[in-house]
């Protein structure tokens, strides 16, 4: 069902935390990817893109394969970029003359 995958990709890129919660509540994908609930809960709070990409790569690749880990590593950099971009943006001052 390509339409569902496209919808998941769009929703995941816009609101990853909401997408993870929906996947966790309405499917077994998060439970299949993780053993327990502490690690996905921490991922939901601190690294949402990484957690979402890990769940999707585990689901698509039937366990994470090499390309799945590459995408997870890219998602880690996206999460780190989200945290550091806010501080960088606040550091700039715009003066109007």
Backbone as ProteinMPNN parsed JSONL, in Angstrom:
{"seq_chain_A": "XXXXXXXXXXXXXXXXXXXXXXXXXXXXXXXXXXXXXXXXXXXXXXXXXXXXXXXXXXXXXXXXXXXXXXXXXXXXXXXXXXXXXXXXXXXXXXXXX", "coords_chain_A": {"N_chain_A": [[0.833, -1.164, 0.0], [1.271, 1.74, -1.171], [0.322, 4.33, -0.753], [-0.2, 4.557, 1.973], [2.382, 4.334, 2.997], [3.526, 6.648, 1.993], [1.981, 8.565, 3.288], [2.76, 8.035, 5.924], [5.461, 8.774, 5.744], [5.297, 11.541, 5.191], [3.886, 12.466, 7.456], [5.668, 11.667, 9.43], [7.882, 13.265, 8.899], [6.922, 15.779, 9.464], [5.715, 15.791, 12.06], [7.198, 13.994, 14.138], [6.959, 12.924, 16.755], [4.205, 12.635, 17.235], [3.612, 10.832, 15.218], [5.079, 8.584, 16.073], [3.712, 7.999, 18.446], [1.163, 7.364, 17.401], [1.883, 5.093, 15.862], [2.704, 3.457, 17.938], [0.395, 3.124, 19.477], [-1.612, 2.192, 17.689], [-0.492, 0.147, 16.139], [1.731, -2.729, 16.089], [4.343, -2.125, 15.601], [6.315, -0.591, 16.979], [6.621, -2.068, 19.31], [7.586, -4.421, 18.21], [10.079, -3.589, 17.276], [11.485, -2.745, 19.527], [12.471, -4.028, 22.745], [10.555, -3.837, 25.325], [9.469, -0.789, 27.037], [10.851, 1.434, 27.889], [13.136, 2.353, 26.401], [11.975, 3.122, 23.82], [10.334, 5.151, 24.841], [12.152, 6.998, 25.908], [13.418, 7.607, 23.502], [11.276, 8.784, 22.185], [11.027, 11.122, 23.629], [13.622, 12.381, 23.559], [15.063, 11.8, 21.101], [13.357, 11.906, 18.561], [13.255, 11.675, 15.668], [15.247, 9.789, 15.168], [14.277, 7.549, 16.562], [11.884, 7.087, 15.169], [12.854, 6.543, 12.57], [14.368, 4.268, 13.129], [12.346, 2.454, 13.897], [10.852, 2.31, 11.509], [12.831, 1.386, 9.721], [13.387, -1.074, 10.873], [10.954, -2.299, 10.507], [10.615, -2.266, 7.677], [12.97, -3.488, 6.732], [12.906, -5.952, 7.97], [14.175, -6.28, 10.508], [17.062, -4.411, 11.3], [19.111, -3.606, 8.612], [22.129, -2.989, 6.731], [21.67, -0.576, 5.208], [19.555, 0.388, 6.668], [20.778, 1.057, 9.105], [22.398, 3.107, 8.189], [20.504, 5.074, 7.548], [19.46, 5.455, 10.12], [21.683, 6.583, 11.379], [21.877, 8.978, 9.941], [19.487, 10.111, 10.81], [20.111, 10.512, 13.495], [21.933, 12.618, 13.255], [20.16, 14.524, 12.227], [18.457, 14.889, 14.439], [20.308, 15.894, 16.32], [21.003, 18.202, 14.948], [18.567, 19.558, 15.087], [18.464, 20.213, 17.802], [20.746, 21.83, 18.112], [20.409, 23.883, 16.25], [18.528, 25.655, 17.209], [19.84, 27.056, 19.278], [21.834, 28.282, 17.807], [20.348, 29.946, 16.134], [19.23, 31.705, 17.991], [21.442, 33.069, 18.781], [22.125, 34.933, 16.86], [21.764, 38.347, 16.106], [19.489, 40.646, 14.889], [19.573, 43.804, 13.649], [17.774, 46.717, 13.139], [18.082, 49.545, 11.254]], "CA_chain_A": [[0.0, 0.0, 0.0], [2.183, 2.866, -1.262], [-0.278, 5.563, -0.25], [0.004, 4.552, 3.413], [3.793, 4.606, 3.262], [3.736, 8.067, 1.705], [1.365, 9.299, 4.38], [3.64, 7.857, 7.075], [6.674, 9.567, 5.521], [4.962, 12.957, 5.335], [3.564, 12.713, 8.859], [6.886, 11.508, 10.211], [8.782, 14.396, 8.725], [6.33, 16.975, 10.058], [5.489, 15.624, 13.494], [7.649, 12.633, 14.436], [6.474, 12.427, 18.042], [2.812, 12.207, 17.058], [3.654, 9.628, 14.389], [5.523, 7.469, 16.919], [2.61, 7.651, 19.36], [0.152, 6.646, 16.618], [2.401, 3.759, 15.558], [2.777, 2.7, 19.185], [-0.951, 2.815, 19.963], [-2.462, 1.507, 16.731], [0.178, -0.992, 15.503], [2.726, -3.408, 16.917], [5.659, -1.859, 15.005], [7.265, -0.137, 18.001], [6.86, -3.209, 20.202], [8.431, -5.372, 17.488], [11.429, -3.05, 17.113], [12.13, -2.593, 20.836], [12.077, -4.942, 23.817], [10.196, -3.014, 26.472], [8.904, 0.513, 26.704], [11.701, 2.524, 28.371], [13.956, 2.887, 25.308], [11.187, 3.942, 22.894], [9.839, 6.338, 25.527], [13.268, 7.952, 25.902], [13.574, 8.044, 22.123], [10.155, 9.677, 21.891], [11.274, 12.405, 24.279], [14.892, 13.027, 23.228], [15.492, 11.59, 19.713], [12.171, 11.406, 17.86], [13.532, 11.256, 14.293], [16.032, 8.555, 15.231], [13.381, 6.476, 16.971], [10.963, 6.809, 14.075], [13.591, 5.902, 11.475], [14.715, 2.917, 13.569], [11.139, 1.621, 13.827], [10.512, 2.087, 10.101], [13.848, 0.525, 9.102], [13.189, -2.416, 11.418], [9.732, -2.809, 9.886], [10.819, -2.473, 6.244], [14.079, -4.402, 6.482], [12.76, -7.15, 8.783], [15.381, -6.144, 11.309], [17.854, -3.381, 10.642], [20.204, -4.048, 7.76], [23.144, -1.957, 6.583], [21.072, 0.698, 4.814], [18.745, 0.854, 7.792], [21.674, 1.727, 10.055], [22.832, 4.371, 7.569], [19.415, 6.028, 7.743], [19.39, 5.76, 11.547], [22.78, 7.511, 11.655], [21.459, 10.278, 9.388], [18.445, 10.629, 11.703], [20.793, 11.02, 14.691], [22.443, 13.938, 12.899], [19.009, 15.429, 12.121], [18.039, 15.22, 15.807], [21.325, 16.784, 16.892], [20.846, 19.474, 14.264], [17.39, 20.242, 15.623], [18.792, 20.773, 19.103], [21.766, 22.872, 18.027], [19.974, 24.983, 15.386], [17.813, 26.646, 18.014], [20.823, 27.903, 19.945], [22.512, 29.082, 16.79], [19.433, 30.98, 15.676], [19.046, 32.708, 19.036], [22.679, 33.815, 18.931], [22.196, 36.015, 15.875], [20.933, 39.512, 16.407], [19.141, 41.427, 13.717], [19.338, 45.189, 14.027], [17.107, 47.507, 12.103], [18.552, 50.937, 11.366]], "C_chain_A": [[0.883, 1.235, 0.0], [1.612, 4.153, -0.701], [-0.093, 5.665, 1.264], [1.435, 4.855, 3.786], [4.11, 6.071, 3.014], [3.154, 8.926, 2.815], [2.214, 9.205, 5.64], [4.896, 8.703, 6.938], [6.404, 11.059, 5.708], [4.668, 13.293, 6.793], [4.804, 12.61, 9.734], [7.834, 12.667, 10.077], [8.229, 15.662, 9.369], [6.222, 16.875, 11.575], [5.909, 14.216, 13.92], [7.119, 12.082, 15.755], [5.041, 11.914, 17.94], [2.766, 10.918, 16.237], [4.083, 8.417, 15.206], [4.404, 7.04, 17.858], [1.514, 6.898, 18.608], [0.62, 5.24, 16.26], [2.396, 2.874, 16.8], [1.392, 2.253, 19.635], [-1.71, 1.905, 18.991], [-1.809, 0.322, 16.015], [1.121, -1.642, 16.501], [4.149, -3.114, 16.445], [6.693, -1.458, 16.054], [7.594, -1.284, 18.947], [7.729, -4.262, 19.536], [9.878, -4.894, 17.417], [12.183, -2.976, 18.435], [11.629, -3.656, 21.798], [11.802, -4.112, 25.063], [9.673, -1.663, 26.038], [9.785, 1.682, 27.126], [12.483, 3.16, 27.222], [13.125, 3.64, 24.269], [10.615, 5.205, 23.54], [10.926, 7.409, 25.592], [13.527, 8.482, 24.497], [12.481, 9.009, 21.71], [10.421, 11.069, 22.462], [12.504, 13.106, 23.696], [15.303, 12.921, 21.759], [14.334, 11.066, 18.862], [12.441, 10.943, 16.43], [14.292, 9.93, 14.276], [15.151, 7.373, 15.597], [12.426, 6.087, 15.846], [11.665, 6.09, 12.924], [14.003, 4.485, 11.866], [13.51, 1.984, 13.467], [10.79, 1.306, 12.376], [11.542, 1.191, 9.429], [13.755, -0.902, 9.625], [11.996, -3.084, 10.75], [9.966, -3.147, 8.418], [11.873, -3.537, 5.989], [14.001, -5.703, 7.244], [13.961, -7.29, 9.714], [16.267, -5.153, 10.582], [18.998, -4.01, 9.868], [21.136, -2.86, 7.567], [22.544, -0.607, 6.208], [20.172, 1.247, 5.899], [19.586, 1.592, 8.813], [22.206, 3.035, 9.497], [21.76, 5.436, 7.775], [19.237, 6.396, 9.215], [20.486, 6.755, 11.924], [22.464, 8.909, 11.11], [20.402, 10.909, 10.288], [19.043, 11.148, 13.007], [21.327, 12.424, 14.416], [21.305, 14.958, 12.742], [18.524, 15.839, 13.513], [19.031, 16.169, 16.472], [21.233, 18.164, 16.255], [19.64, 20.26, 14.758], [17.679, 20.879, 16.967], [19.78, 21.926, 18.994], [21.331, 24.054, 17.175], [19.233, 26.052, 16.177], [18.762, 27.583, 18.729], [21.562, 28.799, 18.972], [21.619, 30.221, 16.314], [19.203, 32.065, 16.715], [20.287, 33.572, 19.2], [22.817, 34.982, 17.973], [21.276, 37.144, 16.277], [20.71, 40.285, 15.123], [18.837, 42.841, 14.18], [18.72, 45.914, 12.834], [17.525, 48.946, 12.306], [17.527, 51.91, 10.865]], "O_chain_A": [[1.22, 1.74, 1.071], [2.369, 4.993, -0.213], [0.147, 6.756, 1.781], [1.691, 5.548, 4.77], [4.887, 6.67, 3.757], [3.769, 9.907, 3.234], [2.371, 10.196, 6.352], [5.352, 9.29, 7.919], [7.208, 11.761, 6.323], [5.153, 14.301, 7.307], [4.968, 13.386, 10.677], [8.522, 13.023, 11.033], [8.999, 16.53, 9.778], [6.608, 17.802, 12.287], [5.059, 13.335, 14.049], [6.855, 10.884, 15.857], [4.711, 10.871, 18.503], [1.976, 10.019, 16.527], [3.515, 7.335, 15.052], [4.173, 5.846, 18.043], [0.99, 5.905, 19.112], [-0.16, 4.291, 16.345], [2.116, 1.678, 16.715], [1.227, 1.134, 20.121], [-2.372, 0.958, 19.415], [-2.507, -0.44, 15.345], [1.287, -1.159, 17.621], [5.079, -3.804, 16.862], [7.827, -1.936, 16.019], [8.749, -1.442, 19.342], [8.522, -4.926, 20.203], [10.803, -5.704, 17.489], [13.404, -3.131, 18.455], [10.498, -4.129, 21.68], [12.732, -3.73, 25.774], [9.458, -1.408, 24.853], [9.499, 2.821, 26.758], [12.489, 4.383, 27.086], [13.538, 4.725, 23.859], [10.43, 6.217, 22.863], [10.656, 8.587, 25.359], [13.822, 9.664, 24.319], [12.736, 9.953, 20.963], [10.077, 12.075, 21.841], [12.443, 14.292, 23.373], [15.85, 13.883, 21.219], [14.336, 9.896, 18.48], [11.907, 9.915, 16.013], [14.006, 9.054, 13.459], [15.27, 6.305, 14.998], [12.19, 4.904, 15.602], [11.126, 5.133, 12.368], [13.99, 3.589, 11.023], [13.639, 0.852, 13.001], [10.468, 0.164, 12.048], [11.173, 0.319, 8.642], [14.022, -1.846, 8.882], [12.02, -4.28, 10.463], [9.553, -4.213, 7.96], [11.694, -4.394, 5.124], [14.937, -6.5, 7.182], [14.666, -8.299, 9.696], [16.219, -5.071, 9.355], [19.752, -4.831, 10.391], [20.938, -1.819, 8.193], [22.873, 0.405, 6.827], [20.04, 2.464, 6.032], [19.173, 2.629, 9.332], [22.443, 3.978, 10.253], [22.071, 6.572, 8.134], [18.896, 7.538, 9.524], [20.243, 7.673, 12.708], [22.76, 9.91, 11.763], [20.423, 12.12, 10.506], [18.54, 12.12, 13.57], [21.188, 13.317, 15.252], [21.473, 16.128, 13.088], [18.215, 17.009, 13.74], [18.63, 17.139, 17.115], [21.369, 19.178, 16.939], [19.685, 21.487, 14.838], [17.191, 21.973, 17.25], [19.655, 22.908, 19.725], [21.851, 25.152, 17.369], [19.309, 27.234, 15.841], [18.514, 28.788, 18.784], [21.876, 29.946, 19.288], [22.093, 31.339, 16.113], [19.003, 33.226, 16.36], [20.197, 34.691, 19.705], [23.556, 35.927, 18.252], [20.153, 36.924, 16.73], [21.647, 40.54, 14.367], [17.95, 43.053, 15.007], [19.117, 45.725, 11.684], [17.351, 49.509, 13.387], [17.761, 53.118, 10.887]]}, "name": "protein", "num_of_chains": 1, "seq": "XXXXXXXXXXXXXXXXXXXXXXXXXXXXXXXXXXXXXXXXXXXXXXXXXXXXXXXXXXXXXXXXXXXXXXXXXXXXXXXXXXXXXXXXXXXXXXXXX"}
